[in-house]
C-alpha cells in the first residue's frame, strides 16, 4: 500500500529503539507524531480518538 504520509527508515543493523525514535523525530514534518511498536501492543485503531483529544487541548 502506498501512502505519501508514511515514511520508512531502515538501519543497516539494530541500533536500538532510542536511536530509531530520534531519527524518526528528526525526519518528521507533521504537527503530530505517533509511534507504534512493531508488536502492535498499542492498537492503531485508537489513533483517530487520540488526535481528536489533542485537537481539544
MARTI-961945 format. One record per atom (N, C-alpha, C, O, CB): residue in one letter; chain; x, y, z. Coordinates in pm, 1 decimal. Glycine has a CB too. Example, Ala and Ser with C-alpha at 12.3 -4.5 7.8 and 13.67 -1.06 7.14 Angstrom:
REM residues 2
NODE  resn  chain         x         y         z
NODE     A      A    1319.0    -569.0     780.0
NODE     A      A    1230.0    -450.0     780.0
NODE     A      A    1320.0    -330.0     780.0
NODE     A      A    1423.6    -331.9     846.5
NODE     A      A    1130.8    -447.3     904.6
NODE     S      A    1285.0    -225.0     708.0
NODE     S      A    1367.0    -106.0     714.0
NODE     S      A    1290.0       3.0     787.0
NODE     S      A    1340.9     113.8     803.9
NODE     S      A    1408.4     -59.8     572.5
//
This chain:
REM residues 57
NODE  resn  chain         x         y         z
NODE     X      A      84.5    -117.7       0.0
NODE     X      A       0.0       0.0       0.0
NODE     X      A      89.1     124.2       0.0
NODE     X      A     179.6     134.5      82.9
NODE     X      A     -96.2      -0.2     122.3
NODE     X      A      66.0     215.5     -88.6
NODE     X      A     142.2     339.7     -93.1
NODE     X      A      66.9     449.1     -19.8
NODE     X      A     -54.3     464.1     -34.7
NODE     X      A     170.2     381.7    -238.4
NODE     X      A     140.8     525.0      59.3
NODE     X      A      83.6     635.8     134.3
NODE     X      A     192.7     741.6     146.9
NODE     X      A     294.1     718.1     212.6
NODE     X      A      30.2     589.7     275.9
NODE     X      A     173.4     855.5      85.8
NODE     X      A     277.7     957.9      85.5
NODE     X      A     302.0    1018.7     223.4
NODE     X      A     401.3    1089.1     242.2
NODE     X      A     241.4    1067.0     -11.5
NODE     X      A     215.0     993.4     319.2
NODE     X      A     235.1    1048.0     453.0
NODE     X      A     314.5     953.8     542.8
NODE     X      A     351.7     991.6     653.9
NODE     X      A     101.7    1078.5     516.7
NODE     X      A     340.7     833.3     497.0
NODE     X      A     416.2     735.6     575.6
NODE     X      A     556.2     723.6     518.1
NODE     X      A     573.3     702.8     398.0
NODE     X      A     345.0     597.1     576.9
NODE     X      A     656.2     736.7     604.1
NODE     X      A     796.0     724.3     562.9
NODE     X      A     859.3     608.6     640.3
NODE     X      A     830.5     589.0     758.4
NODE     X      A     874.5     858.1     587.3
NODE     X      A     944.0     533.7     574.2
NODE     X      A    1013.1     421.1     636.7
NODE     X      A    1161.1     452.9     644.8
NODE     X      A    1220.6     500.2     547.9
NODE     X      A     989.2     289.3     558.0
NODE     X      A    1220.5     427.0     760.4
NODE     X      A    1363.9     443.3     780.6
NODE     X      A    1419.0     306.2     818.3
NODE     X      A    1368.5     241.5     910.1
NODE     X      A    1395.8     551.7     891.6
NODE     X      A    1522.0     262.4     747.8
NODE     X      A    1584.3     132.6     777.2
NODE     X      A    1730.1     153.5     814.7
NODE     X      A    1801.4     231.2     751.2
NODE     X      A    1572.7      36.3     655.7
NODE     X      A    1773.0      84.1     917.4
NODE     X      A    1911.9      86.4     960.0
NODE     X      A    1982.7     -39.2     909.4
NODE     X      A    1918.4    -141.6     885.8
NODE     X      A    1922.0      97.2    1114.0
NODE     X      A    2113.4     -31.7     892.9
NODE     X      A    2191.9    -147.6     849.4
NODE     X      A    2197.9    -255.1     958.0
NODE     X      A    2212.1    -373.7     928.3
NODE     X      A    2333.9    -104.2     810.9
NODE     X      A    2187.1    -212.5    1083.3
NODE     X      A    2183.4    -306.9    1196.3
NODE     X      A    2096.4    -246.9    1306.2
NODE     X      A    2048.1    -134.4    1293.4
NODE     X      A    2328.1    -338.0    1250.1
NODE     X      A    2076.9    -321.1    1412.5
NODE     X      A    1993.0    -276.5    1523.2
NODE     X      A    2070.7    -179.7    1612.8
NODE     X      A    2164.0    -219.6    1682.6
NODE     X      A    1942.4    -397.5    1605.1
NODE     X      A    2031.1     -52.1    1610.0
NODE     X      A    2093.3      48.9    1695.0
NODE     X      A    2009.7      76.7    1819.7
NODE     X      A    2050.6     155.2    1905.3
NODE     X      A    2114.3     177.9    1616.6
NODE     X      A    1895.7      14.5    1830.5
NODE     X      A    1810.6      31.8    1947.2
NODE     X      A    1693.3     125.1    1921.8
NODE     X      A    1689.9     200.9    1824.8
NODE     X      A    1891.7      83.6    2061.6
NODE     X      A    1597.9     116.4    2012.6
NODE     X      A    1474.2     193.1    1999.7
NODE     X      A    1498.1     343.5    2010.3
NODE     X      A    1437.6     420.8    1936.0
NODE     X      A    1375.0     149.5    2105.9
NODE     X      A    1585.2     385.7    2101.3
NODE     X      A    1609.9     529.0    2119.7
NODE     X      A    1665.7     591.6    1992.2
NODE     X      A    1623.3     700.4    1953.1
NODE     X      A    1706.9     552.2    2236.6
NODE     X      A    1759.4     524.7    1927.6
NODE     X      A    1816.7     576.6    1802.9
NODE     X      A    1711.4     581.6    1693.0
NODE     X      A    1706.7     677.0    1615.3
NODE     X      A    1935.9     490.1    1758.0
NODE     X      A    1627.5     479.8    1686.4
NODE     X      A    1522.8     476.4    1584.5
NODE     X      A    1422.0     589.7    1605.5
NODE     X      A    1381.8     655.8    1509.8
NODE     X      A    1450.9     340.5    1586.3
NODE     X      A    1381.8     611.7    1729.6
NODE     X      A    1287.2     719.4    1758.2
NODE     X      A    1350.2     855.6    1729.2
NODE     X      A    1285.4     942.8    1671.3
NODE     X      A    1240.2     712.4    1904.7
NODE     X      A    1474.3     874.0    1768.6
NODE     X      A    1543.0    1000.5    1744.5
NODE     X      A    1549.5    1030.8    1595.2
NODE     X      A    1520.8    1143.0    1553.3
NODE     X      A    1684.3     997.1    1804.2
NODE     X      A    1586.4     933.1    1516.3
NODE     X      A    1593.3     950.4    1370.9
NODE     X      A    1455.3     983.7    1314.6
NODE     X      A    1442.1    1073.3    1231.2
NODE     X      A    1649.3     823.0    1303.4
NODE     X      A    1353.7     912.6    1359.4
NODE     X      A    1217.8     937.8    1311.9
NODE     X      A    1168.1    1076.7    1347.7
NODE     X      A    1104.6    1142.9    1265.6
NODE     X      A    1123.7     834.9    1368.2
NODE     X      A    1196.3    1121.6    1469.1
NODE     X      A    1153.2    1255.4    1511.1
NODE     X      A    1224.4    1363.1    1430.0
NODE     X      A    1163.6    1463.7    1393.5
NODE     X      A    1179.9    1276.1    1661.3
NODE     X      A    1353.0    1342.6    1401.6
NODE     X      A    1428.5    1440.5    1323.0
NODE     X      A    1374.9    1451.1    1180.6
NODE     X      A    1377.7    1559.1    1121.4
NODE     X      A    1576.9    1403.1    1320.1
NODE     X      A    1326.1    1340.4    1125.0
NODE     X      A    1278.8    1339.9     986.8
NODE     X      A    1130.4    1373.2     974.1
NODE     X      A    1080.9    1393.4     863.2
NODE     X      A    1305.3    1205.5     924.7
NODE     X      A    1060.0    1379.0    1085.4
NODE     X      A     915.8    1403.9    1078.5
NODE     X      A     887.9    1549.0    1040.4
NODE     X      A     966.1    1639.1    1070.9
NODE     X      A     848.7    1370.5    1212.9
NODE     X      A     776.3    1569.4     973.9
NODE     X      A     739.2    1703.5     928.4
NODE     X      A     601.6    1745.5     977.1
NODE     X      A     563.0    1860.9     958.3
NODE     X      A     743.4    1710.0     777.6
NODE     X      A     528.1    1657.3    1037.8
NODE     X      A     392.3    1688.1    1079.4
NODE     X      A     385.0    1756.4    1213.9
NODE     X      A     485.3    1770.1    1283.9
NODE     X      A     311.7    1563.9    1083.1
NODE     X      A     266.9    1798.6    1248.6
NODE     X      A     242.6    1859.9    1378.7
NODE     X      A     227.2    1755.2    1487.7
NODE     X      A     253.8    1782.4    1604.8
NODE     X      A     118.9    1947.5    1373.4
NODE     X      A     184.4    1635.6    1449.3
NODE     X      A     162.4    1526.6    1544.6
NODE     X      A     242.3    1405.6    1497.4
NODE     X      A     235.9    1367.6    1380.5
NODE     X      A       9.6    1491.7    1558.1
NODE     X      A     317.5    1345.6    1589.1
NODE     X      A     392.8    1224.0    1559.2
NODE     X      A     343.8    1116.3    1654.2
NODE     X      A     342.2    1135.6    1775.8
NODE     X      A     548.2    1246.3    1572.8
NODE     X      A     304.1    1003.5    1598.7
NODE     X      A     257.4     891.3    1679.5
NODE     X      A     348.3     773.4    1652.9
NODE     X      A     371.9     737.0    1537.7
NODE     X      A     108.8     855.7    1648.2
NODE     X      A     399.1     714.0    1758.9
NODE     X      A     486.9     598.7    1744.3
NODE     X      A     411.4     471.6    1781.9
NODE     X      A     328.5     471.1    1873.0
NODE     X      A     613.7     614.8    1831.3
NODE     X      A     441.6     365.3    1710.6
NODE     X      A     382.0     234.7    1738.7
NODE     X      A     492.2     130.1    1736.6
NODE     X      A     575.8     130.1    1646.3
NODE     X      A     269.7     199.8    1635.6
NODE     X      A     493.2      42.6    1833.1
NODE     X      A     586.4     -69.2    1831.3
NODE     X      A     540.3    -171.4    1728.6
NODE     X      A     421.0    -183.1    1700.4
NODE     X      A     598.5    -133.7    1971.4
NODE     X      A     633.6    -243.7    1674.0
NODE     X      A     603.0    -343.2    1571.5
NODE     X      A     515.8    -457.3    1621.2
NODE     X      A     452.1    -525.9    1541.3
NODE     X      A     729.6    -399.0    1516.6
NODE     X      A     512.2    -478.8    1754.6
NODE     X      A     431.5    -588.3    1808.3
NODE     X      A     284.9    -548.9    1825.7
NODE     X      A     203.6    -628.2    1873.1
NODE     X      A     488.3    -634.2    1941.5
NODE     X      A     252.0    -424.3    1786.4
NODE     X      A     114.5    -371.4    1795.4
NODE     X      A      56.0    -381.8    1935.6
NODE     X      A     -62.8    -408.9    1953.2
NODE     X      A      24.2    -444.9    1698.3
NODE     X      A     142.0    -359.8    2035.4
NODE     X      A      94.5    -357.6    2173.7
NODE     X      A     -11.4    -249.6    2190.6
NODE     X      A    -106.7    -266.1    2266.7
NODE     X      A     211.6    -334.2    2271.6
NODE     X      A       6.1    -138.5    2118.7
NODE     X      A     -94.0     -32.4    2117.2
NODE     X      A    -176.5     -48.0    1990.5
NODE     X      A    -121.1     -70.3    1882.8
NODE     X      A     -27.8     109.5    2124.8
NODE     X      A    -306.5     -36.6    2001.8
NODE     X      A    -396.7     -57.7    1889.5
NODE     X      A    -399.9      64.8    1798.2
NODE     X      A    -438.7     172.9    1842.5
NODE     X      A    -537.5     -90.0    1939.9
NODE     X      A    -360.0      50.3    1671.8
NODE     X      A    -363.1     163.2    1578.7
NODE     X      A    -502.2     223.3    1560.8
NODE     X      A    -514.5     338.5    1519.0
NODE     X      A    -310.5     119.6    1444.9
NODE     X      A    -605.4     148.4    1591.3
NODE     X      A    -742.7     199.9    1579.1
NODE     X      A    -769.9     312.8    1677.7
NODE     X      A    -868.0     385.7    1662.6
NODE     X      A    -843.5      87.2    1600.9
NODE     X      A    -684.1     328.0    1778.7
NODE     X      A    -700.5     434.2    1878.6
NODE     X      A    -647.0     568.2    1829.3
NODE     X      A    -673.1     670.9    1891.9
NODE     X      A    -630.3     395.6    2007.9
NODE     X      A    -572.9     569.8    1719.0
NODE     X      A    -509.5     692.7    1670.9
NODE     X      A    -610.1     804.2    1644.0
NODE     X      A    -588.6     915.5    1691.8
NODE     X      A    -431.0     664.2    1545.0
NODE     X      A    -718.6     780.9    1570.3
NODE     X      A    -814.6     891.3    1546.7
NODE     X      A    -870.3     950.0    1676.5
NODE     X      A    -887.1    1071.5    1687.0
NODE     X      A    -930.5     841.9    1460.0
NODE     X      A    -898.2     867.4    1772.6
NODE     X      A    -951.1     916.4    1900.9
NODE     X      A    -846.8    1000.8    1973.8
NODE     X      A    -879.5    1103.3    2033.7
NODE     X      A    -995.4     798.2    1990.2
NODE     X      A    -721.9     956.9    1968.3
NODE     X      A    -611.7    1029.5    2030.0
NODE     X      A    -596.0    1168.2    1966.0
NODE     X      A    -579.0    1267.7    2036.4
NODE     X      A    -480.5     949.1    2017.2
NODE     X      A    -601.9    1174.1    1833.4
NODE     X      A    -587.3    1300.5    1761.1
NODE     X      A    -702.8    1393.9    1794.8
NODE     X      A    -681.7    1513.9    1812.3
NODE     X      A    -580.9    1276.0    1608.9
NODE     X      A    -823.5    1341.2    1804.2
NODE     X      A    -937.7    1425.8    1841.8
NODE     X      A    -918.0    1487.4    1979.0
NODE     X      A    -951.1    1604.1    1999.5
NODE     X      A   -1067.4    1345.1    1839.8
NODE     X      A    -864.9    1411.2    2072.9
NODE     X      A    -839.7    1465.0    2207.0
NODE     X      A    -732.8    1573.2    2201.7
NODE     X      A    -742.4    1673.1    2273.0
NODE     X      A    -797.1    1352.8    2303.8
NODE     X      A    -631.2    1554.6    2118.3
NODE     X      A    -526.2    1656.4    2106.1
NODE     X      A    -581.9    1785.9    2049.3
NODE     X      A    -537.8    1894.0    2088.6
NODE     X      A    -412.0    1605.4    2017.6
NODE     X      A    -676.3    1777.7    1959.3
NODE     X      A    -735.0    1896.5    1898.3
NODE     X      A    -813.7    1979.0    2000.5
NODE     X      A    -831.7    2099.4    1982.0
NODE     X      A    -825.9    1856.4    1782.0
NODE     X      A    -859.9    1916.3    2106.3
NODE     X      A    -939.1    1985.2    2208.9
NODE     X      A    -850.3    2057.5    2310.4
NODE     X      A    -899.7    2137.6    2389.7
NODE     X      A   -1029.6    1885.3    2281.4
NODE     X      A    -721.0    2030.1    2308.4
NODE     X      A    -629.3    2090.6    2406.9
NODE     X      A    -589.0    2229.3    2364.2
NODE     X      A    -512.5    2295.6    2434.1
NODE     X      A    -504.3    2004.1    2426.0
//
